[in-house]
Amino acid sequence: MADQQLGVLKALDVAKTQLYHFTAIVIAGMGFFTDAYDLFCVSLVTKLLGRLYYFNPESAKPGSLPPHVAAAVNGVALCGTLAGQLFFGWLGDKLGRKKVYGITLIMMIVCSVASGLSFGSHAKGVMTTLCFFRFWLGFGIGGDYPLSATIMSEYANKKTRGAFIAAVFAMQGIGILAGGFVALAVSSIFDKNFPSPTYEQDRFLSTPPQADYIWRIIVMFGALPAALTYYWRMKMPETARYTALVAKNIKQATQDMSKVLQVELEVEERDDDPKLNYGLFSKEFLKRHGLPLLGCTSTWFLLDIAFYSQNLFQKDIFSAIGWIPKAATMNGIHEVFKIARAQTLIALCSTVPGYWFTVAFIDIMGRFAIQLMGFFFMTVFMFAIAFPYNHWIKPDNRIGFVVMYSLTFFFANFGPNATTFIVPAEIFPARLRSTCHGISAATGKAGAIVGAFGFLYAAQPQDKSKVDAGYPPGIGVKNSLIMLGVINFIGMLFTFLVPEPKGKSLEELSGEAEVDK
């Protein structure tokens, strides 16, 4: 076999890091910023939704979302995301990255605004429309995963490709942080203008009617960053790898990249090797890419069970260890502020640094080493929290608990949360790249759904008298955390199926540069 990589793609692989790389990171990254903001901002306002729409004046506790509603509000966007990843991943390989990229962004803008305009003032109407639009919001977000990763990997040079894709993904951390900041700002403004007593002092007045605007503003704000980048997304040329290898228009690819790289490139002609036109369900694909695809899907699935159950239910864990005061001792607006503050602190101290550590080290250490290390330390810290759990919940030890909890987040992000996103964008052929990334990401979201729904029920106390209204008894937080530790350990074992793409060209990794001599 001889290496016959096209000149235009070689030029991209050896290109110096230039302005267009950073432009691509910002444009693709803003989609991810919006994704994270939209997916995680709902956990900041679910307690408020319970107070507003499920208020029971007879109860000693403020209103809370019934189990099926809480599961729907938290999980429906994840179901939409899973469907969107599969559909848009496939469409990105059929129609091209650029066309589909615009569609996903418009969906995200429209559905963010529509989620905040949920109709009516009764629980049923508001929750039904909120869930409906969050499903379609998730569908648009789902498309962003395979497209952002694929576009960045196809634009990047060989040497710093890992860091560029990781930088796009790291915008997720900034999105989570932005959600916290927006919630802090909005709740502070409303608290100043509409002071209200705690639930213990006055059940009726503890959640002023104006609080209904708080969650709507927080949810709708997600449309802003997406709208700002739409124009720039539409100006980006289609990636050269799609144009040359999938659309078979080498001349167009060369012209596009001559402009982007600002160098003169020669147009080449090359005959196709029919052996390299195998499809997704062919024996040839299974032989070449079957095990790596299993590695990508299984590790992403296992990681997301742990990652999403931790992220969506931070507020419950913080309440359990007393970091957030008892609900009855606060009014509705204060509760939003306290939850947002706790989430922002965790994001600032562990989530965001973890992402940027990956950006800094991925092209030095390689994807495999970072993923293995991340799963290992997630397992260690999860067990360190879980087994002595009764020790950590004592008031004197809470800071230690939060430090350990933060470290599991840090190593998720300086570890498999970033690498599971990066590798599928590098190792598959151009004509199946977006589809395979979509399949890997959708398997991850299936894990997220297991985590989101499963943890909600599993973390309930075993003692019937202590269970939240409407839930059956669970296995308790301690046993749930032990289970998450075991899942992380299995993820570490499956990492051995994932190849190391560091320092190789995309065509070398996928076998597309191989032509018989």
N, C-alpha and C positions, 0 to 999 in steps of 0.2 A: 504493500500500500504506500502511496506517496501522499504527502501533505500538499493539498492544492487549495489552500484558503484564498478566497477572493482578495484582490488588492485593496478594495475599498474597506473590507472588514479588517484586514491587517492594519490599515491606516488608523482605524478606530482603536484597535488593540494597543497600538504603540503611541497614540496621541498623548501629548502632554496634557496635564490637567489644566483646563481653561475655563473661561467664563460660562460657556454653554453647559459644562458639567454642573456647575453650581445652579444655573438657571433650571436645568432638568431636576436637580434635587429639590429646589424650592417648589417647582410646579407639581411634581409628583408628591412631594412631602406635604403640601397643603391639603391634598386629598386625604392623606393619612391623619393629619392633624384633625380634620373634620370628622373622619371615621371614629377616632378615639373619643373625641368630644361628644359626639352623638351617642355612641354606645354606652359610655360610662356616666354621662351627666344624669341619666335617669336614676342612678343609685343615690344621687344627692337629694332627690325630691320625692322618693317613694313614701317616706314617713309623712311628709307634708300632704301628699295625696290622700293618705289614710285619714289624717286629721280633718281634711276638708270634706271628703265625700263619704266617709264611714264613721261619722261622729255619732256617738251614743251617749246622751247626757246621763244615763244611769250608771255608766261604767266608770270605775275608778281610774282606768287607764285611758289615754287619748285614743281616738279612732285609729285603726290600722287596716291595711289592705287585707282582705280575706286571702287565704293561701292561693286559690286558683287565680285570683286577680293579680297578686304579687308575682306569681310565676309567669303569667301572661305578659305583664308590663316589663319584667326583667328579661324574659326569654324570647318574646316575639320578634324583636329586631335580630336576634341571633339566628332564628329560623329563616328570616328573610335573607340574612347575609349568606347563609349556607346555599340557598337556592340561587342567589345572585352570583356567587363564586363559580358555581358549575356552569350557569347559563352564559355569563359574560366572559368567562375563561374560554369557553368553546367559541363564542362569537368573536373574541379578540383574534383568534387564529383564522377565522373565516373572513372577516371584513377588514381586518387590520387594527392595530392598537389605537391609532389616533381617533378614528371614527367613533369607536365604542367608548373611548375615554370621555368624550363630550356628553354622551347619553347618560352615563353614570353620574356625572357631576350635576346635570340638570335635575335628575331624580332626587339627588341628595338635597339640593336647594329647596325644591318644591315641597318635599315631604317633611323637611325640618320645620318649615313655616307652618305647614298644615297640622303637624303634631301639636304645635302650641296653640292652634286655633280650634282644638277639639270642641265639638258642639255641646251646647246645653249646660245646665248647672246641676244635672242629676248624675249620680254615680254611673248608672248604666250607659247613658249617652256619651259621657266624657271618656270613660274607660274603653268603650267599644271603638270610638273614633281614634283615640290615642293609639290603641293597639293596631288598628288598621293601617294608620299612616306610618307607625314605627316598623311594621312589617315591610312596607315598600321602601322606607328609608334604609332599612337593612339590606334590601335587595340591591339598591344603588351602591351602598357601601361594599357589598360583596364583590361587585364588579371592579372596585378600586384595587382590591388585593392583587389579583393576577396581573392587571394592567400596569399598575405602578411598578411592581417588581420587574415585570418583563421589559417595560420601556427603559427603566434605569439600567438593567443588566445589558440591554442591547446598545445603549448609548455609551456605556462606561469603557474605560481602557482596562487592559488585562491586569495591570499592577494594582490598581486601587478600586477594582470593581466591588469587592466585598464591602469596603468602607462606604462607597457611594450608595449601595442598596441599603446598608445598615443605617445610613444617615436619613434616607427616606423613611425607614421604619421608625427611627428614633423620634420622628415628629409625632408619633403616637403618644410618647411620654409628655411632650409639650401640650398635646391636646387634652390629656388627662389633667395636667396642671392648669390649663386655661379653664377647664370646667370648674375646678375648685375656686379659682380667682373670680370668675363671673358670679358663682353662687355666693361667695363671700361679699362681693361688692353689692349685688342686688339685695341680699338679705340685710346688709348693714343699712342701706338707704331706706328700705321699708321699715326696719326696726326704729329708725330715727323718726320717721314721719307717722308711723302708726304704732305707738307703744301699747303693749297689751300685757295683762297679768298672766301668771303661769296657770297651767291647767288645774293645779291644786287650789289656787285662789278663786278662779272663776272659769268653770268649764266652757261656758258659752263664749266668753270674750277672749279666751286664750288664743284663738286663731281668728284674727280679724278677716272680714270678707275680702279685703284687698290682697291678702296672702295668695289668693287664686292667681294673681298676676305674676307672682314670683316664679312659680314652676314654668309658666308659659314663656316668660322672658328667657329663662335659662335654657329651655329646650329650643326656642327659636333662634337663639344666638348662633347656633351651629351653621345656619345658612350663610352667614357673613363671609367666613374665610373661603368657602367653596365658590361663592359668587365672585369674589375678588380674583380668583385664579382662572376663571372660565376663559377669558379673552386670551390669556397666555397659552392655555392648553390648546386652543384652536390654532394658534400660530406655529406650534411645534411641527416640524416635518415628521412624516411617518419614519419609523426606525429603518435604518439601512438594511438590517438583517431581515426584516419582514419584506421590504420591497425587493431585495435581491434574491432571497432564498425561498420565500413563499409566493410572492406575486411574480417572481421570475423577471423582474424589470431591473436588470443590473445598471442600465444606463441612467434611469431615474434615481436609483440609490446613489450612484456616483455623483450625480449633479447635486442632490440634496446634501450629501456629506461634504462636497467641495465647499458649499456655502457655509455649512456649520463649522467645519475645521479651518476654513479660510486658507485652503491649499488647493493646488491644481491636481486632480486625480485623473488617471487614464481610465477610459471605459474598456473593460475586458469582455470577451464573450466566453461562455463556458457551457459545454453540453452537460445535461443532467445525467447523473448515474441512476438508472431506474431502480437499482437495488436499495437506494436510500429513500424511496418513496413509500416505505411501509406505513401502515396506519396504526392507530392506537390499539386496536383489538387484534393485531397480527402476531404471529409467532415470533417474528423478527423483533418486534417491540418488546415482547415478553423476555426474549433472550438477552437483549441489550440493556433494557431499562426496567425490567420487572422488579428486581430486588431493590434498586435505588428508589423506585416509586413506593414500594412497601415501606422502606426505611423512612422516607419523607412523610408518608401519611400516618404511620403508626406513632412516630415521635411527636408530630404535631397534635394528634388526637390526645395522647397521654398528657402532654404538656398543658393543653388548654383546659382539661378537666381541673387540674390544680390551679392554673393561673386565673381562670374566670371565677371559680368558686371563691378564691381569695379576694379578687378585685371587687366583685359585685356585692360581696357580703362583709366588706371591711367594717361597715357601720355596725353590723350585728356583733362582730368580734370585739370592736371597740366598746360597745355597750356592755358586753359580757364581762370585760375586764375593768369596767368603770371609767374608761377614758372619756366616754360621753355620759353625762349625767342621766338619771332616770327620766323618762319622757314626761312624767307628770310634774317634774320640778321645773319644766321649761314651757315657754309658749311656742307656738308653731314656727315663728320666724327664727327664734333663737336656736331651735333644733336644727334647722337648715344650716345656720351659721356654724354650729358645733361640728356637724357631720362633715361639712365642706372643709373646715379647718383641719380636722384629723386626716382627711383624705389628701389634702394639699401638702401637709407635713410629710406623709409617707412618700408622696410622689417626689417632693423636693429632695428628700434625704436618700431615697433608695431607687425609686423607679427610673427617674431621669438620669442620674449618674450611671446606672446600669447600662442603659441604651448607649450612652456616649463612650463608655469603656469598650463596648463592642466595636463601635466605629474606629476607635483608636487602635485596637489590637487585632482585629479580624484578619488583616492581610499580613500580620506578623505571625500570629499563633496558628491561623487556619481555622476553618469552620468546625472541623471534627473535634479538635482539642477544646474549643470554647463550649461546644454543646455538651460534651462528656463532663467537663468540669462543672458546668451549670447544673446539670441533672444531679451530679454527685452532691454538690453543696445544698441544693434544694432538699434532697433526701435527708441529709445530715441535720439541717436546721429545722425541718418539719418534725423530725423525730425528737429533736432537742426541745421543741415547744410542746409536742404532744404527750410524751411519757410523763414528764413532771408537770402536767397542765395544772393540777390543783395547787402546785407551788406558785406558778406564775400568776394565778388570779388573785392572790392575796395583795392587798393594797400596796405593801412595801415593794413588791417585786414587779409592779406593772411596767416600769420603765424598761426593765430587762426583757420583758415579754415583747414590748414594742420593738426593741433593738433586734431581737431574734426574728421577729415577723418581718421587719424591714430587710433583713439580710436574705430571707428567702425570696423576696421581691427583687433585690439587687441581682442575685444569681439567676433568677428567671430571665432577666433582661440582659445581663452580661452572660448569656448562655442560650438555652434553647428557644426562648421567645423570639430572639432575633435570628438565630441560625436557621430555624425551621422555615422562616420567611425567605431567607436569602438563597439557600441551596436549590430549591425547586426552580428558581428563575435562571439557574446556570447550567443544569446538567442534562436538559432534554432538548431535542431538535427544535429548530425555530418554528416549524409548522405545527408543533404540538406543545410548544413551551407554555403558552398562556393556558391551554386546556389542562396540562399536567399540574401547573401551579394552582389552577382553580380546584382541581380534584384534591390536591394536598391540603389547601386552605379549607375546603369544605369539610374534609375529614376532621380538621382542627376544630371547626365550628360545631361539628357533631359532639366533640369532646366538651366544648364550651357549654353546649345545651345540657349535656349530662351533668357537668359541674354546676350550672346555674339552677337546674331543677332539682338535681339530686342533693346538693348541699343544703338547699332550703329545707328539705324534709329530714335529711340525715342529722343535721346539727341540732334538731329539737331535743330537749332533755328526755331521758328515759322515764322520769317521774311524771305521771299523767297530770298531776296538779300544777306543774311548772310549765307546761307546754303552752305556746302562743295559741290564741283563740283560733279554732278551726283546724288545727294541725293534729295529726296522730303523733304519738310519742316516737322519737327517733333514736339514734344511737348516741346522741350527745356530741358536743364540740370536740371533746378529747378523742373519741374513737374516729370521728370524721377526719381529724387531722392525721391520725395514724394511717388511715386509708390513703390520704393524699400522699403521704411519705412513701408508701408502698408503690403507688402509681408512678411517682418520680423515679424510683429505683428501676422499675420495668422500662421506663423511657430511656434510662441510661443504657440498658442492655440492647434495645432496638437501635440505638445510635450507631452500633457497629455495622449496620447495613448501609449507612449513608457514605457516599464517596467524598473525597476531599477535592474541591474545585480550585483551590488556591493556585494562582500563578499560571493557569492554563487558559487558552482561548475558549470561547463558547463552542466553536466548531470542533475543537479538539475533544472537548468533553462529550459532545453529543455524537461524534463520529461523522459529522457532515463534511469535514475537510478530507475524508478518506476517498481516494479515487484509485481504481486499479491502474497500475503502471502499464 
